[in-house]
């Protein structure tokens, strides 16, 4: 059963926030080495190469429309050798995956749904069938922001064979995590259920467990049970960057989706744009920088993602990981809530005060968020939730023991959070 692939929400690094479409092999290896050294012992395990690893000319987050892509004889995209030199000689990503596995980590890649336009225009072969690229393509199903692919018509003979051939190749490379884009919520066509079903079947038949992540969002909640049946992760938002309005909006999304959180199936709040991002250029058009989130906002983000149990995919350059950011990624209370929590839910929201509760075998959690621009006193109703913890409380972010009486006079910083746990 595919849900056994991700019993707890996945944690890893993804190349997009720092390198856009142009990450190189040396950059992937450098970030993998830092993950193995600094984060592996805290459960961080996936190293994911994001979009356009098959594009030789990629140089930023911008795409070169209709550019020539690297492709094998069976309509399958393969790594650009100038960016991933170990792929030469038809080896694909296997040498890079082997290197990542050798560090005790797991390897992942991003793909776009569909079949390459150039394969359709050249009518190239598909492995395992007499049908060709043109036979299965839906040339009216296109991505509005990337020109690499046509959609696949799931009703056509040969469509399953195409996706089977992709997953056979990825299994041979040693892929452990597959992120599929333009599929959970295509801006033009909604959710591509037919292609999701093809991919699910292909993964199940490829002989290698892989986590399946669907992007972008917002995934429609009416497809919630469908996503649970077919994927391990699905995005709740479009790309999330380091601005407060997007983080504010995520509280409403998490409140609606918490009922779908469960073993093997994880609604996905998107990446963590923390630390040093945009080593070359980032997608919002600005230059390389440290995250724009304030420290209070960073705590709020990490607390919400952890208590909600979203997958955690770090977007910063791990080679430049600072002590503050590392402390967020390795906090033992957040790790316990994220990996072992249960029954997480929003129990209070009035104006811009929000309370979430959760518990694990080890402790109970009460997270109180202030989403306003001014300091705020905790609502009176929080006392009832805190009394369920019993006795003195530990406040995680101030790292101190407090009593119920202390809480009654406490304030939360603007855009900040207090996280109370049982001692």
Secondary structure, 3 states (H helix, E strand, C coil): CHHHHHCCCCEEEECHHHHCCCCCHHHHHHHHHHHHHHCHHHCCCEEEECCCCCCCCCCCCCCCCCCCCCECCCCCECCCCCCCHHHHHHCCCHHHHHHHHHCCCEEEEEEECCEEHHHHHHCCECCCCCCEHHHHEEEEEECCCCCCEEEECCCCCCHHHHHHHHHHHHHHHCCCEEEEECCCCECCCECCHHHHHHHHHHHHHCCCCCEEEECCCCCCHHHHHHHHHHCCEEECCCCCCCCHHHHHHHHHHHHHHHHHCECCEEEECCCECCCEEEEEECCCCCEEEECCCCHHHHHHHHHHHHHHCCCEEECCCHHHCCHHHHHHHCCHHHHHHHHHCEEEEEEEEECCEEEEEEECCCCEEEEEEECCCCCEECCCCHHHHHHCCCCCEEECCCCEEECHHHHHCCEECCCCEEEEEEC
